[in-house]
């Protein structure tokens, strides 16, 4: 398929973070962009402001005439009327991942994979390249604060994409360079077990173009040996960050590689996990000729990603941080980053579990991570695409918590609970609709 011949395009599920980035790409190419989503959000309103036409009812009669290509997300239910209409009437219908695959085959592509870390790494790499005047295009799985968007339009041949393991989407990509940030068990509804998941990442690593390289985090193991692997890490690997320390509220580290060593890199994002993300991004940027001086400038000016350890409010009494963490590994990373920055403060976390299946699969990990908090406020599960599973509620996490300072609440009672409390460091954690409480919680803290 030649994407340059597409004039009118329709997105089923246009409001998703990955779908909306692709919609912005085609809108920037001059295509007429239409789409459906279940609910209106801040993101869909912005797409409309940018000239796209969106509706929120699953209504076949609202589909425009003359659609050249239909793109859908696997999150759309199989009984969706609009999607079935397109399938039944022989429209060209492709998953988002397939279209990204077509783009990757026609551009110089850097693909960032991993169950955690891919959004942050993609955003850091994008900022590294653009600061060095490599005008890349980027599809990012979050809102990059430097660009106020999940899509960055560039004029060069280079494109940065997130390689999503969900539904094995990343196997459509053909990158010049790739990175694998993590391979923790997740999406077990798709893969079945951790070994099959490792097999998926091994297949992804093998999809490089000729003379490509894959950057693998130290300690990860693929199911078979691949010659093009370069290892990165903290204190380990061919590309490594060393002497990681906290200075004046910033993480600072040195970087060593066969290309160039860089000392005293000041980084705006906290946590060793973010230093690992930066290590991979710097390693790839060096392949494209980015110098140490440019790296230091970009890292110091990187503003982060919305909902990735995002500082929402700072008063004399309280620091409030919002984070997308929805897996035990991510919870650990966010809580430890807060502890590293504020070692003498009381840390309170509000956590909304995401998916019944994930809660069931990782109940012990969630409890262990949340026990690292000084106080735990646990919300009901956000179901997303899933139907309830018998016996799976937030209570199964709550019962395993050793922390005596714990409370189980609903969305309806959350704000009443918070009014009664005094916070020093507050974290909101989760990938569901907990973000709808960010503004009310901010107002509560700022107006105290």
Secondary structure, DSSP 8 states (H G I E B T S, - for coil): --GGG--EEEEETTTSHHHHHHHHHHHHTT-EEEEE-SS--HHHHHHHHTT-EEE-S--GGGS-S---EEEE-TTS-TT-HHHHHHHHTT--EEEHHHHHHHHHHHSEEEEEE-SSSHHHHHHHHHHHHHHTT---EEEEEEEETTTTEEEE--SSSEEEEEE--GGGGGGG---SEEEE----S--HHHHSSHHHHHHHHHHHHTT--TT-EEEEETT---SS--TTEEEEEES-SSEEEEEEEEETTEEEEEEE-SS--EEEEEESS-SHHHHHHHHHHHHHHHHTT--HHHHHHHHHH---BTTBSEEEEE-SS-EEEEE---SHHHHHHHHHHHHHH-TTS-EEEEE--B-HHHHHHTHHHHHHHHTTSSEEEE---B-TT----TT-STHHHHHH---SSEEE--GGGHHHHHHT---SEEEEE-SSSGGGGHHHHHHHHHT-
